[in-house]
Amino acid sequence: MGLQVIQMVLPVLIMIGLGYFCNKKQIFDMNGLKGLKALLGDIMLPVVLFNAFFTADYSLRVVVVFLVVYLGFGAAIALGFFLRPLVKPYGKFLPFLLSSAEGGMLGYALYGLIAGSQSGFAAVDLGQTVFAYTAWLGLLISVDGGEVKAEKLLKNMFSNKCFLGMALGIVLGAAGIGGLVMESFAGGIVRSVISMITAPVSAVVLLMVGYELNLKKELFGPVLKTILLRLVIMGALLVVSNLVIFGIFPFDKELEIALMVLYALPAPFIIPIFSDVGEDGEYVSTSLSVHTLVTVLLYAAIVVYSL
């Protein structure tokens, strides 16, 4: 078992280390990083999400998982507002660091390394993604006094290629077209094309994570508080999710592992994109960076459980 764990965890650490090395030695600069992000966000991840939902099984369990994940993150963000005083003077963005998760940029990559396919993560990511583009994003915009309008949220959703990939996959998958295509003569061709596009996703994501690691010693106090609070809240959500879902449906280890990966992830990396973080920018950045390292440690534990 020890060798199997090393085989799955060591590549993750090496790719993160290579990303950090690329930053320190400026093997590629921020423009190069932007190019990688564009490739990932505009092409690779939309295809990953499309494939995950295009080939997913749609059932009552999917609906229950969606509700459990969505409502759980809703409770987490509400709790975050009450806990703001614990990380003064950085509490403004605490609720957003304690809720939702970086499923697209990290979750699919890590789950795929365990399961060999990213599709199994789709069931838990659906609730997270819809939550992120509705309640989470709406509240984030309002933090700076921005007006939250339904049309603005819809515009953000439908201008995001990852969301479009997921939406198209859901529509075609739920309509049964996914199954028909994959079982037809064209199934092998579709799999080959998708595999060619998505194969580098894990490596590219982890390289970017390493490149953007930003560890500020002076912020370690509030950052560690933030991470500990998130770990406690996500741990509670994992327990509740297991009790509710597997209290209704038979136990499924693959689904449980997907839930474990989801709740081990850091908050979404898009906080600085949709909000002016200002003086809190370094706190937000360092919290995300340090929690990413914590996620790798939790990932090692999940790998052990999965074997």
HUHU-V382720 format. One record per residue. RES is the residue in one letter. PHI is phi in whole degrees, 0 to 359 (none if undefined). PSI is psi as a letter, one per 20 degrees, with the letter a starting at -180 (999 if undefined). D_FIRST is the distance of its C-alpha to the first C-alpha in Angstrom with 2 decimals. Layout:
res	phi	psi	d_first
RES	PHI	PSI	D_FIRST
RES	PHI	PSI	D_FIRST
This chain:
res	phi	psi	d_first
M	none	h	0.00
G	303	g	3.80
L	294	h	5.45
Q	296	g	5.09
V	297	g	6.27
I	299	g	8.71
Q	298	h	9.83
M	266	h	10.85
V	271	h	12.24
L	301	g	13.90
P	302	h	16.26
V	297	g	17.43
L	296	h	18.33
I	295	g	19.95
M	293	h	22.07
I	296	g	23.19
G	298	h	24.03
L	295	h	25.95
G	296	g	27.87
Y	297	g	28.82
F	297	g	29.88
C	298	h	31.96
N	289	g	33.77
K	297	h	34.50
K	265	j	35.76
Q	50	l	37.37
I	298	h	36.00
F	219	q	37.05
D	266	a	39.13
M	296	h	39.37
N	294	h	41.17
G	296	h	38.25
L	296	g	35.94
K	299	h	38.42
G	297	g	38.29
L	297	g	34.50
K	296	g	34.86
A	295	g	37.64
L	299	g	35.66
L	290	g	32.71
G	285	h	34.88
D	264	h	37.61
I	234	f	35.83
M	294	g	32.03
L	294	g	31.23
P	303	h	34.17
V	290	h	32.90
V	301	g	29.35
L	293	g	31.01
F	301	g	33.49
N	296	g	30.92
A	300	g	28.75
F	273	h	31.84
F	294	h	33.59
T	254	j	30.92
A	285	q	30.05
D	269	p	31.03
Y	254	p	33.90
S	204	r	34.43
L	299	h	35.42
R	299	h	31.81
V	299	g	31.91
V	295	g	35.12
V	295	g	33.74
V	299	g	30.64
F	304	g	33.10
L	296	g	35.34
V	297	g	32.66
V	292	g	31.23
Y	298	g	34.75
L	293	h	36.25
G	297	g	33.34
F	292	h	33.76
G	297	g	37.50
A	295	h	37.14
A	294	g	35.03
I	291	h	37.68
A	296	g	40.44
L	297	h	38.78
G	301	h	38.44
F	293	h	42.22
F	287	h	42.69
L	270	i	40.22
R	309	g	41.91
P	300	i	43.80
L	290	i	40.60
V	236	k	40.12
K	304	q	43.76
P	265	k	45.06
Y	255	j	42.17
G	291	i	42.00
K	307	g	43.56
F	256	j	40.31
L	303	g	38.09
P	303	h	38.24
F	277	h	36.90
L	275	i	34.01
L	259	j	33.05
S	221	r	33.13
S	59	a	32.04
A	198	q	29.05
E	275	m	28.45
G	290	g	27.15
G	296	g	28.81
M	279	i	28.01
L	224	g	24.44
G	301	g	23.21
Y	297	h	23.32
A	297	g	21.69
L	290	g	18.58
Y	296	h	18.39
G	298	h	18.95
L	292	h	15.96
I	279	g	13.74
A	269	i	15.99
G	86	i	17.48
S	208	q	20.87
Q	274	i	22.75
S	300	h	24.90
G	295	i	22.97
F	281	i	23.64
A	301	h	27.36
A	301	h	27.86
V	270	h	27.13
D	283	h	28.59
L	302	g	31.95
G	297	h	32.96
Q	294	g	31.80
T	293	g	33.72
V	296	h	36.87
F	299	g	36.77
A	298	h	36.44
Y	268	j	39.45
T	241	e	41.61
A	298	g	41.53
W	298	g	39.35
L	291	h	41.29
G	299	g	44.61
L	291	h	44.17
L	297	g	42.94
I	296	h	46.09
S	288	i	48.26
V	301	h	47.03
D	267	j	49.36
G	81	j	52.15
G	289	q	51.48
E	278	p	52.87
V	266	o	50.34
K	243	q	51.71
A	302	g	50.17
E	294	h	51.29
K	290	g	49.62
L	296	g	46.26
L	296	h	46.70
K	297	g	47.61
N	298	h	44.46
M	294	g	42.37
F	274	j	44.11
S	261	i	44.37
N	266	o	40.59
K	295	h	39.17
C	295	g	35.72
F	295	h	37.49
L	296	g	39.65
G	299	g	36.71
M	295	g	35.18
A	299	g	38.63
L	296	g	39.40
G	297	g	36.07
I	295	g	36.76
V	300	g	40.32
L	288	h	39.55
G	292	g	36.41
A	293	h	38.17
A	281	i	41.17
G	87	j	39.12
I	291	h	39.80
G	303	g	36.14
G	298	g	35.41
L	297	g	38.61
V	294	g	37.93
M	292	h	34.36
E	269	i	35.58
S	272	a	38.59
F	297	h	39.15
A	277	i	38.48
G	303	g	34.93
G	297	h	33.37
I	294	g	35.51
V	300	g	34.64
R	299	g	30.88
S	295	g	31.34
V	295	g	33.51
I	297	g	31.29
S	298	h	28.19
M	296	h	30.21
I	286	h	31.28
T	266	i	28.04
A	306	g	25.53
P	279	j	26.18
V	304	g	26.03
S	302	g	22.65
A	296	g	23.54
V	294	g	27.09
V	299	g	26.25
L	293	h	23.85
L	298	g	26.44
M	293	h	29.09
V	301	g	27.18
G	296	h	26.86
Y	298	h	30.52
E	264	j	31.74
L	302	p	29.92
N	222	o	32.83
L	252	o	32.40
K	255	o	35.69
K	300	g	35.76
E	293	i	38.92
L	258	j	37.35
F	301	h	34.28
G	301	f	36.04
P	296	h	36.76
V	293	g	33.62
L	296	h	31.36
K	299	g	33.47
T	299	g	33.07
I	292	g	29.28
L	297	g	29.08
L	298	g	31.51
R	296	g	29.56
L	298	g	26.28
V	295	g	28.22
I	294	g	29.99
M	293	h	27.01
G	297	g	25.09
A	295	g	28.19
L	296	h	28.43
L	297	g	24.89
V	297	g	25.78
V	297	g	29.15
S	300	g	27.86
N	298	g	25.45
L	297	g	28.32
V	287	g	30.84
I	295	g	28.99
F	274	i	27.14
G	278	h	30.26
I	261	g	32.11
F	243	q	29.65
P	300	q	26.88
F	298	p	23.40
D	226	o	21.51
K	296	h	17.89
E	297	g	18.42
L	293	g	21.52
E	298	g	19.98
I	296	h	17.35
A	299	g	20.43
L	295	g	22.27
M	297	g	19.60
V	296	g	19.70
L	304	g	23.50
Y	280	i	24.01
A	270	i	21.74
L	285	q	23.99
P	286	r	27.00
A	295	r	30.52
P	303	q	32.07
F	285	i	32.91
I	269	j	36.38
I	306	g	38.06
P	292	i	40.13
I	284	g	41.12
F	260	i	42.83
S	215	q	44.16
D	279	n	46.03
V	286	h	43.71
G	53	c	46.35
E	291	i	45.83
D	275	j	42.63
G	303	g	41.04
E	292	h	39.18
Y	296	g	37.91
V	297	g	36.61
S	298	g	35.10
T	292	h	33.43
S	299	g	32.08
L	294	g	30.49
S	294	g	29.11
V	293	h	27.61
H	293	h	26.17
T	298	g	24.51
L	295	g	22.64
V	297	h	21.79
T	300	h	20.56
V	297	g	18.05
L	295	g	16.71
L	295	h	16.72
Y	301	g	15.06
A	300	g	11.96
A	293	h	12.07
I	295	h	12.77
V	301	g	9.83
V	302	g	7.56
Y	296	h	10.26
S	287	h	10.45
L	281	999	7.27
